[in-house]
Amino acid sequence: MTMKLFSLLRWTGFGLALLMPLTTPALAMPTSPEAAIPVAQVAPSNPNLRLTLADLPNGFIAPPPAVAAQIAQQIAPLSGQMQANGINPADIFVFLHPTAFQIVVGFHATVADQAQFDGYLAQSQQPEYQAAIATRIRERLATIENVALNEYTSLPNMEKVGDESAGLQLALKLYETHFKADLITFRQGDVGMFTAVMYPAEATPLRPLLELANILNDRI
């Protein structure tokens, strides 16, 4: 594994843990104490609500166990911010394509308040909200070397996944390479799902995010 890909893979876990409470607010808990909702124990693993290598084009592989565990460890604390049962580390999936420098990652959790979840999804598509979040992301990244956010915008054609959904696209610079991250958060019943594809900015995803999201939606 080249250093470039290893750096990207490590940043995927760290970056999601850093950005997800902002980029996927529908899965994030309010931060004020008066708005806090008790968090249940971590949900039991559900292997059906995962992507597998069979869902991806040839060339994708699972990362080394130590790296996968590191990413899960970075993302799992978000279960303390989830609306209900939280993220089971066993349900976090990560796959990478070593030569195309593409990464697929995602997880699911239980939605306790569907109206609140859907409200966050609608809010995430508002230009003024996106501008404010982009500013906050840049502030967080300002203390991190070799990472910058260039653009934060809605991702079209994501609105028909599940009962409610919202897509976002981030344009990032990691070291001297520009990447895009396509993200979707959606709800089907009481299941909230997040998945994302990261890829070089000059390329296109080997499997588009919308196709991956529909695969997951069909498994709920």
Backbone torsions as a table, in degrees:
resi	resn	phi	psi	omega
1	MET	NA	126.8	-177.7
2	THR	-71.0	159.8	178.9
3	MET	-62.5	-36.0	180.0
4	LYS	-60.6	-47.4	-179.0
5	LEU	-69.1	-39.4	-179.9
6	PHE	-62.5	-40.1	178.2
7	SER	-63.5	-42.2	178.4
8	LEU	-63.3	-43.8	-177.4
9	LEU	-65.6	-42.9	177.9
10	ARG	-63.9	-39.9	-179.4
11	TRP	-68.5	-28.1	180.0
12	THR	-56.7	-48.9	178.8
13	GLY	-66.6	-47.0	-179.8
14	PHE	-64.8	-44.0	-177.8
15	GLY	-64.7	-41.8	178.1
16	LEU	-63.6	-42.7	178.1
17	ALA	-62.1	-34.6	-179.3
18	LEU	-76.5	-43.2	-169.7
19	LEU	-96.3	-24.6	-168.9
20	MET	-60.5	-38.5	177.1
21	PRO	-60.6	-18.3	177.6
22	LEU	-96.7	-45.1	-173.8
23	THR	-80.5	-21.5	177.1
24	THR	-127.0	65.0	-175.3
25	PRO	-62.4	-21.3	-179.8
26	ALA	-67.0	-18.5	176.9
27	LEU	-102.7	1.6	-175.3
28	ALA	-101.7	146.8	176.2
29	MET	-82.5	148.2	169.2
30	PRO	-58.1	146.7	-174.5
31	THR	-92.4	-15.3	-178.9
32	SER	-77.6	140.2	-176.1
33	PRO	-57.2	-38.5	-176.8
34	GLU	-68.1	-17.8	-179.0
35	ALA	-98.3	1.1	-174.2
36	ALA	-65.9	142.1	175.7
37	ILE	-118.7	130.2	-178.6
38	PRO	-55.1	140.2	-180.0
39	VAL	-101.5	127.9	178.5
40	ALA	-76.4	176.0	176.1
41	GLN	-63.3	158.7	-179.1
42	VAL	-58.3	135.9	-177.2
43	ALA	-64.4	149.4	174.6
44	PRO	-64.1	152.6	-177.9
45	SER	-65.0	140.3	176.1
46	ASN	-124.9	94.3	-174.6
47	PRO	-66.3	-14.9	-180.0
48	ASN	-72.9	-25.0	-175.0
49	LEU	-97.5	48.9	179.2
50	ARG	-136.9	152.1	165.0
51	LEU	-82.0	156.3	176.6
52	THR	-129.6	171.4	178.0
53	LEU	-61.1	-28.1	178.6
54	ALA	-65.9	-19.7	179.6
55	ASP	-86.4	-5.7	-173.1
56	LEU	-116.6	158.1	178.1
57	PRO	-64.2	160.4	176.2
58	ASN	-57.3	142.4	179.0
59	GLY	110.8	-23.2	175.0
60	PHE	-74.7	144.1	178.0
61	ILE	-136.8	162.9	170.5
62	ALA	-79.8	142.9	179.4
63	PRO	-69.4	164.3	175.4
64	PRO	-53.8	143.6	-176.4
65	PRO	-51.9	-39.2	-178.7
66	ALA	-64.9	-38.5	179.6
67	VAL	-71.4	-42.7	178.0
68	ALA	-60.1	-41.3	178.9
69	ALA	-65.2	-36.9	178.8
70	GLN	-65.0	-43.1	178.6
71	ILE	-64.1	-44.5	178.5
72	ALA	-60.9	-39.6	179.5
73	GLN	-64.6	-36.1	179.9
74	GLN	-72.3	-36.1	-176.8
75	ILE	-84.1	-35.1	-173.0
76	ALA	-54.7	-35.8	178.4
77	PRO	-58.3	-16.7	175.7
78	LEU	-62.8	-17.5	178.9
79	SER	-61.4	-23.6	175.2
80	GLY	-71.2	-12.1	179.7
81	GLN	-110.7	4.0	-176.3
82	MET	-80.5	158.7	-177.5
83	GLN	-75.9	-21.0	-176.2
84	ALA	-141.6	-114.6	-168.3
85	ASN	-74.7	-11.0	176.4
86	GLY	83.4	-179.7	-176.2
87	ILE	-95.4	126.5	170.5
88	ASN	-86.4	122.3	-179.0
89	PRO	-53.2	-28.0	-179.9
90	ALA	-68.9	-17.6	-178.4
91	ASP	-94.8	-2.4	176.9
92	ILE	-80.9	121.1	179.4
93	PHE	-110.0	140.3	179.5
94	VAL	-141.0	128.2	175.8
95	PHE	-136.2	150.7	-179.4
96	LEU	-138.1	154.1	174.7
97	HIS	-112.6	107.0	-170.1
98	PRO	-63.5	-28.8	-177.2
99	THR	-96.0	-29.0	179.1
100	ALA	-90.0	-7.2	-179.9
101	PHE	55.7	47.5	177.7
102	GLN	-119.5	145.7	-177.0
103	ILE	-132.8	137.3	174.3
104	VAL	-119.0	130.9	-177.1
105	VAL	-145.2	153.0	177.5
106	GLY	-178.5	176.0	177.4
107	PHE	-168.0	173.1	175.4
108	HIS	-135.4	164.8	175.7
109	ALA	-156.0	165.4	179.6
110	THR	-82.4	138.0	178.2
111	VAL	-96.5	120.3	-179.4
112	ALA	-84.2	-36.7	-176.4
113	ASP	-125.2	98.1	-174.8
114	GLN	-66.2	-36.9	-179.6
115	ALA	-64.7	-42.0	178.7
116	GLN	-65.9	-42.9	178.6
117	PHE	-58.0	-49.1	-178.6
118	ASP	-65.3	-34.4	177.5
119	GLY	-64.0	-41.0	176.8
120	TYR	-64.0	-40.1	178.9
121	LEU	-60.7	-45.1	178.9
122	ALA	-63.8	-41.0	-179.6
123	GLN	-62.8	-36.8	-175.9
124	SER	-65.8	-14.7	-179.5
125	GLN	-96.2	-1.0	-179.5
126	GLN	-82.4	129.0	-176.7
127	PRO	-55.4	-39.6	-178.5
128	GLU	-68.0	-35.5	176.6
129	TYR	-67.5	-43.3	-179.8
130	GLN	-62.4	-39.2	178.5
131	ALA	-63.4	-41.5	-180.0
132	ALA	-66.6	-41.6	-179.8
133	ILE	-67.8	-39.3	177.9
134	ALA	-59.2	-39.7	177.5
135	THR	-62.9	-43.5	-179.8
136	ARG	-66.0	-38.9	178.4
137	ILE	-63.0	-45.3	-179.8
138	ARG	-62.1	-36.2	177.3
139	GLU	-64.0	-41.0	178.9
140	ARG	-67.1	-38.8	-177.1
141	LEU	-78.1	-14.0	-176.4
142	ALA	-61.4	-26.0	-178.6
143	THR	-91.8	0.4	-176.9
144	ILE	-110.4	125.9	-178.7
145	GLU	-72.0	144.5	169.5
146	ASN	69.2	18.5	176.8
147	VAL	-134.6	132.6	178.6
148	ALA	-147.2	147.8	174.5
149	LEU	-98.0	122.3	179.0
150	ASN	-94.9	-34.8	-176.2
151	GLU	-154.1	149.8	-179.5
152	TYR	-143.9	113.9	-173.3
153	THR	-151.5	168.0	176.6
154	SER	-68.5	149.3	175.9
155	LEU	-105.7	117.1	-173.9
156	PRO	-70.9	163.8	172.4
157	ASN	68.5	22.9	179.6
158	MET	-106.2	-0.8	-169.0
159	GLU	-77.4	-10.2	-175.7
160	LYS	-100.8	10.1	178.9
161	VAL	-88.9	129.0	178.2
162	GLY	67.1	-162.8	176.5
163	ASP	-75.0	-39.4	177.0
164	GLU	-145.2	147.4	-178.2
165	SER	-157.5	163.0	176.2
166	ALA	-153.6	137.1	178.9
167	GLY	-116.9	145.6	178.6
168	LEU	-134.1	153.8	174.5
169	GLN	-130.1	131.3	175.6
170	LEU	-112.3	133.8	171.1
171	ALA	-103.6	120.5	-172.4
172	LEU	-123.6	151.4	170.3
173	LYS	-115.4	118.5	179.2
174	LEU	-116.0	112.2	-169.5
175	TYR	57.6	-122.0	-177.7
176	GLU	-105.1	11.9	-176.3
177	THR	-112.5	137.5	178.3
178	HIS	-95.1	132.0	179.5
179	PHE	-126.3	158.3	168.7
180	LYS	-117.6	147.3	174.9
181	ALA	-126.4	115.1	174.9
182	ASP	-94.7	125.2	-175.0
183	LEU	-127.0	143.8	172.6
184	ILE	-137.1	138.1	170.2
185	THR	-120.4	129.7	179.2
186	PHE	-145.3	161.2	178.8
187	ARG	-122.4	134.2	170.6
188	GLN	-129.2	108.6	-173.5
189	GLY	63.6	-127.9	-179.7
190	ASP	-100.2	16.4	178.5
191	VAL	-104.7	125.6	172.8
192	GLY	-104.2	132.4	-175.4
193	MET	-125.1	138.9	173.0
194	PHE	-126.4	135.4	171.7
195	THR	-149.0	155.0	-175.5
196	ALA	-148.9	153.6	174.5
197	VAL	-126.3	127.3	174.1
198	MET	-110.3	138.6	-175.6
199	TYR	-158.2	157.4	177.4
200	PRO	-59.0	142.1	-173.1
201	ALA	-60.7	-29.3	-178.1
202	GLU	-84.2	-4.2	-177.7
203	ALA	-105.0	-177.9	171.7
204	THR	-125.0	153.0	179.2
205	PRO	-59.1	136.9	177.5
206	LEU	-65.9	-30.1	170.7
207	ARG	-132.7	111.1	-174.9
208	PRO	-56.9	148.2	-178.1
209	LEU	-58.1	-39.8	-178.1
210	LEU	-60.6	-39.6	177.8
211	GLU	-64.5	-42.4	-179.8
212	LEU	-65.9	-41.1	179.2
213	ALA	-63.2	-40.0	179.2
214	ASN	-67.8	-34.5	175.0
215	ILE	-60.7	-47.5	179.6
216	LEU	-64.6	-42.0	-179.8
217	ASN	-60.1	-39.2	179.8
218	ASP	-66.8	-17.8	-177.5
219	ARG	-94.4	-5.8	179.7
220	ILE	-80.4	NA	NA
